[in-house]
Amino acid sequence: HDAKAIASGSKDMTIRIWDVETASCTKVLSGTEGLIYSVAWEGGMNSRICSGSTDNCVRVWDTQSETCIAKLEGHKDWVRSVDWCRTGRHIVSASADATVRVWDAETFECEHVFMGHSDTVWSVSKSRDGRHAV
């Protein structure tokens, strides 16, 4: 992607890619089984997006082929927030199951589960250097 594109996730269970200059929808990604709460670009010129939804899954999408290339399962409740780590090697997700998970973005396996919140984790973000997620 480039700075001229925006991705949005919706209650209509789609991700839309928008052209910033024309305000037009250029692609529609569909195939989730839940409302989409969060989307995040991989970064750089990469074409992958991750999404979190009410079907308790994180999905990884290839925007070029407009397909879901992975469904990451493990959360026990809605996935409220997703983000890519700076290197593109990891995806971080936050859920209503009160956990934060770190996923390998190549194997799509869950590497770490962080427990400690007593209720829904609404948001997750990486640090500027990509070494920490909060």
N, C-alpha and C positions, 0 to 999 in steps of 0.2 A: 504494500500500500504506500501511499505518499500523503503529504500534508493536504492534499486536495480531496481526501475521502474521509467520511465519517461512517462509523458503524453504530447502529441502534438496535436494541432488543425490545420486544414488545409483548403485551398481553395476547396478541394474535398469534403467538408462538412462531414468529419469524424474526430473522435478523435481516436488516436492510442496510445496504451499502449506498451511501449518498455522495454525489458529486457536489463539493462545496461551492464551486463557481456557478453551477446551473441550478442547484437545489433540486436536482432530479435523482430519483432512485435508479441506480444502475444494475443492482443485483438483489435478489431475494433468496435467502438461505432458509430452508424449511426442513422439518423432520424431527423436531423435538416433540416430546409428549407432555410438555408443561409450559407455563408462562415463563418468559425469559426476563430474569431480574438484572443480569449484568453481562456485559461483553467487554473484551479487551483485545487489542491488536498485539501481535507478537513483538512488533517493533522493527525498526530499520525498514528495509524494503521487502520484508517477508510478507507472505500472503495468507498467513494463518491467523485465525481469530479463535478465542475460546469464549464459551458462554456458560452461564450458570442459570438453572431454572427450577421450577417447582416440581419437576420429576426426580429431584434429588441427585441429578447428574451434572457433571461438567462435560461439555462437548468441545471437540477441536474441529474446526472447519477450515477447509482450503477454499479461499475465495476465488481462486482461478477456476477450479473445476466446479465450484458451488456445491460441494459435498461435505458431509460430516465424515471425517477420517478417523475419529475415535470418540468413544463414549466412556467416560471415566466414572466408575461406580464405586461407592464406599460411604458417602454421606447417608445418614438415616433420615434427613429432613431437607427442606428446600435449600438450594444453594443460592445465597443472597449476593455474593460478590466473588469476582475472579480477577486475577491479574497475572501477567507474565513477569518473571524475573528478568533483569536486564540482559542476561546472556541468551535468553530464549530457551535455555535448557530446562527450566522449571515453570510450572504453573502453580499458583497459590489460590486456594478457594476457602471461603468462609460460609458457614451454614447455620441454619436454624437448629441443628443438632448440637450446637454449642462447641463445635470444633473448627479448627483451621487445618487444612491438609496441604501438603506439598507433593506435587506429582512430577514425575519425570516426563518431559515433553516429547521424548523420542520413544520410550518404551510404554508410556502411558500408565505406569505402575505408581501406586501411592508409596512415597518414600517416608513420609513422616505424618503423624497425626498429633496435633497440639490440643490438649485438653486443659481446661482451667477456667473457662468462662462458665457461668452458672445458667446462662440463657443464650438466646439467639446471638450469633456473631453477624452483625449487619454489614461490615465492610472490612476489606483487607487491602493493603497497599505495600509496595516494595520500597526499600530505602533507595536513595539516589545512587549509591554505589552497587545496588543489587544484592548486597550480602545479607540483608535483613528484610523480613516482612512483618508488618504490624497490622 
